[in-house]
Amino acid sequence: MLAPAVLCGRYNSHPMSAANTGLRLRKVLQHIDDHLQEPLTVERLSEVAALSKYHFHRQFSQRFGLGVYKYIQLVRLRRASYQLAFRPHMRILDIAVGCGYESHEAFTRAFRHNFAQTPSEFRTRPCWQAWHSTCAALKQLRREPLARLPAASEVQIRAFPETRVALLAHRGEPALLGESLRRFIAWRRENRLPPARSATFNLLYDDPGDTPAERFRLDLCAATEAQVAPNRFGVSASTLPAGRCAVLRHVGPDDTLELSVRYLYGQWLPQSGEALRDFPLFVQRLSLLPEVPERELTSDIFLPLAPGPFPS
């Protein structure tokens, strides 16, 4: 007797289009992001995809070039690495359990195998090159399936007010940005400027995909009216100038942020009749890792525009 799922057509025995399969597997990626702490079996994930469990893992591997269990492991370890590097108050065991590991030992084995460091070593002195090398494939395979093409109606033109900030300039390899983030977070803690009290901005000068690593530039900023005293972290005072900006809200992992930026430059701007102002694109981080799951990350992308009227 056929199983009820087959009788009701839940598992389609006919070939599906690539688009249909892609949508189903996208649901799987979102489910994984939202349930990292829970057991994630092929049986459960095949139900989310509404695909036969006997074929699901092969379809996943063919689509993404990575087995489903390896993918889950990398997503869990990447989240854990953010907590290790940027949340020193969290216990390693709590991080392990929160990312779906049943024991400190299992977590340590998996972490060392993938990043060539134990969690304790990574927390003390992260080897960002090894981390970046391991996570690069994960970022690449997540970019397209988790992307959502914005609509022109989502772009607003706003007046951005002059904003004084504390700024740390990152120059050089994108893979080493994590070390600049650690220094900036340490400065914010020392000066009692957490993101809840001080808006967080990133100035994006370059596309890491087209820029030689040694020439990559990105500024980390925190809004503050206070004086920025000389410090060992390399943080200085600066100002984000007032002006008109096209603003697009991006919700989702940073793996897909670049696609929203490209939409603004490549599609919205040519059709808008607007001209750019001589200031780099910047992003206001409305939520941050690891406080929220990657799928819930929210950022406003600001594209500086030349002076002109506001839409009526």
N, C-alpha and C positions, 0 to 999 in steps of 0.2 A: 504494500500500500504506500502511495506517495505521501511524503510529509506535507502537513498543512501549508508550509511556506511555499512549496512547489505548486500545490493545487491552486493557491490564490495568485500565482504568478509573481511571487516575491523575488525569486531567483529566475531571471530570464535566461532560458537556454539558448536564445538566438544571439548572434553577435551584436554587441552594443557599439555605438559610435564612440570615437575617442573622446568627444566632448562629454558624453554621458558618463563614461568611466571616470573621466577627470573630475566631474562634479561629485561623484560618489567618493572618490579617494580624497578629495578636498575635505569632505565631511569627516573622514578618518583623521586627517592631520589636525583638524580643529578639535576633534574629540580627544586626541592624544594630548594636545596642549592643555586642555581643560581638566584632565584626569591623571596627571602624572603621578599622583600619590597612590593611585588605585592599581590593582592588577589589570594589565592590558594584554589580554589573550587574543590569539588569532580568531577564536570563536566569537568573542565580543566585538572585535573590530570588523569582522566580516558581516556581522549583524548591522553595525552602523552603516556600512557601505551597501547593504542589501545585495551582497554577492556571496556565492557559495564559498564556504570555508575551505573547500577542497582546491579552490583555484585562487582565492584571494591573495595569498602570500606571493604567488608567482606574478599576478597582475600588478601588485604593489612594486615588486622588484623590477619588473619590466618598465614600469612607468618612471620610477625614481632612481634606478640604478643602485639601490641599496635595500637590503632585506628589512622587513618591518621591525624585527627585534633590534637590529643594529640602529635603525632610525630612532626607536624609542630610547635606547640607551644614550645616544648622542644628545637628544633633546633634554633628557633628565640631567645628564652631566653638564651640559651647557648652563642650564638653570642653576645647578649646584655651584658651578664655578663663579657665577655672578655673586651668589651669596657668600662664598668663601672670600672673594676678593674685596667686596664692597660692604659687607655687613659683618665686621669682626666680632660683634657681640653675640652672634648666633653660634650655638654649639654645633660641632661637626656632626654628631649623632642626630641632632634635630634636622640638620640639612639633609642628611642621608635618608631619614625616614620620610621627610617631606617630599623627596624626589622619588619615592617608590622603592627604596632599598630596605631590606629587613634587618640588616646588621651593618655595623661600622666596618667589619672586615670585607663584606661583599662590595660595599661602596668604595673602599680603599683600593681593592683589586681592580675594579672597573676603571676607576679614575686614573690609577697609575698606568694601566694598560693603554689608555687612550691619550693621556697627556704627559706621560713619562715623569710624573711627579705624584707624590702622595697628596691627599687633600691638605695635610698640615704644611707640607713644603710649598704647595701652591698658595696657600693663605699667607705665608710668610714672605715668599719671594716668587711671584708667578713668572713662569717662562712663557711670555706672551706669544713668541714665535711658534712654539710647539702647539699652544692652544689654538692660535689662529689657523695653523696648517690643518689641524683636525677638524675645526668648525667650518672651514671654508666650503667644503663639499655640502655640508648641511645647509648653509646659507644659500648656496646656489640652487639646490634642488627645491627649497621652500619658496623661492622668489615667485615663480610663475603660478603654481597652484594656489597660493594664498593671496595672490594679488586681486585687487578689485579696481576696475577702471572707473575713475571719478567722472561725474557729469559736470558740464560747464555751470550748471545752476548751483553747484556746491561751492563755487569760488565767489568770495565776497571781496569788495574793495573797502578797506578800512583805513582810518587815520591812526597810525601807530604813534604813541606819545614818546617824547624823548625819555630815555630810561638809563639811569646810571647803573653801572654793573661793576662787579669784580670779575676780572678776566684772567684765565690761564690759557696761553697760546700753546697748542700742540703743533709741532713741526717735525716732519719726518714720517717714518713708516706708519701706515694705518694700523698695522698689526700691533704696534706699541701704544695705541691710544688708551688701552686699559691702564697703563702705568700713569698716564696723565690724569685719568679719571680718579685713580686712587689718591693722587696728590691733591686734586681739587676737592674731593670729598673730605679729606683730612683737614684741609683749610676751612671748609664750611663748618665742620664739627668744632674746630678750635674757636671759630668766630660766632658760633651759635646762629648759623644761617641755614637751617634745614630747608629742603624744598617746600615744605608746608608754609614757611614764612617768607620765602624768597624765590621769586619766579626763576626758572631755569631755562637758559637759552644756549643754543649751539649755532655758531656762525660757520656756514659751510662754504668754503672758498673753492674747493676742488672736488671733482668726481674721482674717487679712488680708482675707478676702472680705467680712466684715461690719463692719470697723472703719475709720473715717475715717483716711486715711493719716497725718495729723499726730498721731493718738492711738495709733498702733501701738506695741507694747512687746514686746521680746524681750531676754533676758539670755544672754550667752555666758559660760560658766563652765569653769574647769579646776581639778580637785581638787589641793589642795596643803596641806601642814601648815606651810609656811614663812610667815613674815611677808610681807605685801605692802607694800613700801615705796612712798611717794609717787612717782608717775611721770607722764610726759608723755602716756601713752596713755589715761588715764582709767580704769584698772583699779583696783578696790578689793577689800578682803577681805569675804567674806560666808559664810553657812553654809546648807546645805540641811538642813532639820530631819529628825530621825528620825521614822519612822511607818510605818503600814501603807500599802501601795500595790497597786493592781491593775497588773500588768505585762503588756504585749503586745509581742512581738518583731515588728518590721516589717522585712521584707527587700525591697528594691527601691528604685527612684528616689524622691527626695523629692517628685516630682510626685504620688505616690500616698500620701504620708505622711498628708495631711489626711484621707483616707478611712478609715484605720485609727483616727485620733483620733475621727472621727465615729462609728465603730462602737462604741468604748468608751463614749462619752457617750449615743449614741442607742439602742443595742441591748443591750449588755452591762449597763450600769448599771441601767436600769429593771427588768431581769429578775433582778438579783443580790441585791436586798434591801439593798445597801450604801448608805451615805451618804458624801458628800464631805467632806473636810477643807479647812480654810481655807488652802490653799496651791495655787499654780498647777500645772497639768500640766507635766511636764518630760520631756525626752528625753535618754538617754545615747547618745552616738554611738560605736558599737563599731567602725565603719570610716568612713573619710572620703574624699571626693573630693579630688584626682584619683587617689589611690593605688589605688582599685579602680574597676572599671566601675560605672556607675550601677545596673545591675541587681543588683549584689552588695552595695550599701550595706546596712548592718545597724544598726538602732537599737532600743533598748528604750524603750518609751513607759510612763511612770510616771503613774498617775492616783492622787493622794493620797486616802486613805480615812479616815473617822472611826475612832477606836479600836474594837476589837472582836476576836472570836476569829479564829483562823486555821483554814482548812479542815482537817479531819482526814485 
